[in-house]
Amino acid sequence: MPDREIVCCDCKATFTWSEGEQAYYQEKGLHEPKRCPKCRQARKARHNDGRPDEAQGQRQPQTRSACDSSSREYAPERVRASRR
């Protein structure tokens, strides 16, 4: 696999997708990149709310309110006499 030149879908700049990167993507079952490394980094930063990559695994605990739908309790179903 020779190096490939790809046009970034965001900034329209041409970037090189190296042979090693191609092998890695193929091994992991990933699609070829659409964005250059600079645009990929910017997109990641927007989706991470500006947090650095190290902070991704550290989530803040969330509290539930009394009106949260997941905290509702339901009565068990009644079994009809014909199904006993």
Backbone as a ProteinNet text record, in pm:
[ID]
protein_1_A
[PRIMARY]
MPDREIVCCDCKATFTWSEGEQAYYQEKGLHEPKRCPKCRQARKARHNDGRPDEAQGQRQPQTRSACDSSSREYAPERVRASRR
[TERTIARY]
84	0	88.6	90.1	168.1	93.2	165.1	101.9	-3.9	-112	-219.4	-240.8	-278	-313	-465.5	-516.2	-659.9	-692.9	-807.6	-853.3	-946.1	-916.6	-995.6	-1133.9	-1239	-1375.4	-1410.4	-1334	-1361.6	-1285.7	-1153.6	-1071.6	-1024	-1052.3	-1014.5	-863.5	-786.1	-641.1	-608.7	-498.7	-454	-360.2	-380.6	-291.5	-253.9	-141.8	-89.9	-137.3	-193.2	-233.8	-128	-41.6	76.4	39.6	134.6	117.7	91.1	163	143.9	5.6	-43.2	-177.8	-282.5	-261.8	-355.6	-364	-248.3	-244.5	-317.4	-296.2	-361.7	-513.4	-559.4	-702.6	-763.2	-693.3	-743.5	-750.3	-648.3	-643.6	-759.1	-791.7	-898.4	-1036.9	-1043	-1171.7	-1231.1	-1146.3	-1191.4	-1199.4	-1281.2	-1290	-1173.1	-1142.1	-1032.9	-1074.3	-978.5	-1011.9	-1065.8	-1157.2	-1211.7	-1152.8	-1093.1	-1040.7	-890.6	-823.9	-680.8	-659.4	-538.1	-513.7	-553.2	-531.1	-564.7	-716.9	-793.8	-940.2	-996.3	-932.3	-974.5	-958.8	-845.4	-818.8	-921.7	-951.6	-1048.7	-1187.7	-1225.8	-1356.7	-1366.3	-1259.6	-1256.5	-1272.8	-1203.9	-1211.8	-1354.1	-1421.4	-1560.3	-1651	-1632.1	-1717	-1683.7	-1563.5	-1522.6	-1553	-1625.9	-1656.7	-1530	-1425.8	-1301.5	-1216.8	-1260.9	-1182	-1067.6	-954.2	-844	-878.4	-808.8	-836.3	-825.9	-736.2	-718.2	-843.4	-921.4	-1039.2	-1159.4	-1150.3	-1264.3	-1314.5	-1225.7	-1268	-1316.5	-1301.3	-1336.4	-1468.8	-1577.3	-1708.8	-1748.5	-1824.9	-1876.3	-2002.6	-2020.1	-2141.2	-2263.9	-2373.9	-2497.3	-2598.5	-2677.8	-2782.1	-2915.2	-3003.4	-3135.5	-3236.5	-3329.1	-3436.2	-3553.5	-3647.1	-3762	-3849.8	-3844.5	-3930.3	-3861.3	-3743.2	-3671.3	-3751.2	-3774.3	-3858.4	-3802.7	-3670.9	-3614	-3634.6	-3682	-3700.9	-3846.1	-3932.1	-4071.9	-4084.2	-4175.8	-4201.1	-4337	-4346.2	-4470.5	-4519.4	-4653.2	-4712.8	-4695.9	-4677.1	-4664.2	-4793.7	-4779.9	-4897.6	-4986.6	-5113.4	-5208.2	-5231.1	-5229	-5249.8	-5400.1	-5453.1	-5596.9	-5622.2	-5742.3	-5778.7	-5764.4	-5787.3	-5778.6	-5635.6	-5538.4	-5397.9	-5323.8	-5391.2	-5326.5	-5302.2
-118.3	0	124.8	196.6	321.5	431.9	536.6	651.2	708.3	760.6	818	963.1	1042.5	1182	1190	1251.1	1263.8	1411.4	1454.5	1592.1	1598.6	1688.2	1706.1	1759.7	1702.2	1745.3	1878.3	1921.6	2048.4	2164.8	2153.8	2267.1	2252.4	2139.5	2111.2	2104.2	2093.4	2078.2	1931.8	1908.4	1773.1	1726.7	1603.9	1547.9	1406.6	1359.9	1226.9	1126.2	1017.8	905.4	798.6	783.3	697.2	549.3	473.1	329	264.7	311.6	259.3	290.5	412.7	449.7	364.8	338.5	256.6	115.6	60.3	-74	-75.3	28.5	38.8	46.1	133.4	149	17.2	-52.2	-178.5	-283.7	-287.7	-383.8	-362.2	-235.7	-202.3	-199.9	-215.4	-214.2	-74.8	26.9	166	211.5	312.4	372.7	468.8	502.3	596.8	734.7	813.8	944.1	1040.2	1128	1230.1	1366.3	1379	1507.8	1500.2	1611.9	1619.3	1617.4	1588.3	1581.8	1710.3	1825.6	1953.1	1966.8	1935.2	1943	1834.6	1717.3	1609.3	1653	1717	1765.7	1871.5	1964.1	2070.1	2011.7	1914.7	1850.9	1777.5	1707.5	1637.1	1735.5	1849.4	1949.9	2004.5	2025.1	2073.9	1970.9	1843.4	1738.4	1706.2	1738.2	1712.8	1831.1	1930.4	2052.7	2122.1	2112.8	2180.7	2109.1	1992.2	1918.6	1846.2	1834	1757.6	1609	1535	1392.2	1314	1356	1281.5	1288.5	1394.6	1412.7	1334.2	1268.5	1198.3	1086.6	1012.6	901.2	941.4	1067.6	1114	1188.9	1118.3	1180.7	1231.6	1338.1	1394.3	1318.2	1289.1	1219.4	1307.9	1245.9	1318.9	1280.1	1377.1	1349.6	1339.8	1260.9	1244.7	1323.7	1382.9	1453.4	1358.1	1397.1	1311.9	1292.4	1383.9	1372.5	1300.2	1246	1172.1	1048.2	1026	915	779.3	769	638.9	602.5	698.3	667.9	631.5	629.2	594.3	446.5	420.1	281.2	241.8	124.4	76.2	-42.7	-53.8	-168	-290.8	-407	-527.8	-554.1	-620.2	-650.9	-748.4	-730.1	-824.4	-938.7	-1057.9	-1175.5	-1205.1	-1210.5	-1240.7	-1386.4	-1409.4	-1544.6	-1646.6	-1605	-1699.5	-1738.8	-1669.5	-1698.3	-1766.7	-1800.3	-1862.5	-2006.5
0	0	0	-106.4	-107.3	-31.5	7.8	72.8	-20.9	37.5	-43.2	-7.3	-103.8	-82.9	-73.8	32.2	54.9	73.3	22.8	38.4	159.2	252.7	374.6	336.9	396.6	364.4	430.4	531.2	598	534.6	531.4	485.8	341.7	279.1	139.1	116.8	223.1	211	181.1	113	82.9	193.6	241.9	343.2	304.1	356.5	323.6	426.2	376.9	461.4	441.2	539.4	523.8	516.3	470.1	457.5	593.7	696.4	831.4	886.3	859.8	904.4	833.3	705.4	629	688.2	722.2	781.2	915.4	996.5	1127.5	1109.9	1019.5	995.5	947.8	858.5	806.4	917.2	1001.5	1112.2	1209.3	1235.4	1330.1	1265.7	1133.7	1065	1052	1046.5	1037.8	892.8	867.6	735.2	717.2	592.7	568.7	621	667.8	726.3	620.8	662.6	574.2	606.5	725.1	770.8	793.7	770.3	796.7	948.3	994.5	1138.9	1213.4	1152.8	1217.5	1236.1	1132	1141.1	1233.3	1234	1324.4	1469.2	1498.3	1634.1	1673.6	1581.2	1610.6	1633.7	1552.5	1567.2	1700.6	1737.3	1866.2	1981.3	1972.1	2077.9	2090.6	1979.1	1984	2048.5	2016	2071.4	2216.4	2259.5	2397.7	2487.2	2436.4	2510.8	2558	2479.8	2513.4	2615.8	2663.7	2762.6	2693.4	2758.1	2698.3	2693.9	2609.1	2592.5	2723.2	2813.4	2939.4	3025.3	3011.7	3096.8	3047.8	2933.3	2877.7	2967.8	3031.1	3113.8	3251.7	3287.6	3421.2	3416.1	3435.4	3431.1	3568	3567.1	3691.5	3731.1	3860.5	3902.1	3879	3839.1	3816.3	3921.6	3963.4	4061.3	3988.8	4041	3982.1	4063.5	3993.5	4062.4	4083	4166.5	4195.8	4073.5	3979.2	3861.2	3746.7	3769.6	3665.7	3629.5	3499.8	3455.5	3493.8	3508.9	3542.8	3689	3770.8	3912.5	3944.3	3843.3	3866.9	3901.8	3988.4	4024.5	3969	3918.5	3861.1	3942.2	3950.1	4018.6	3931.2	3991.1	3909.6	3833.3	3720.1	3639.4	3714.5	3696	3755.9	3658.7	3711	3627.3	3628.4	3507	3497	3536.2	3583.8	3629.1	3517.7	3392.9	3282.2	3249.6	3302.3	3271.9	3387.3	3490.3	3606.2	3584.2
[MASK]
++++++++++++++++++++++++++++++++++++++++++++++++++++++++++++++++++++++++++++++++++++

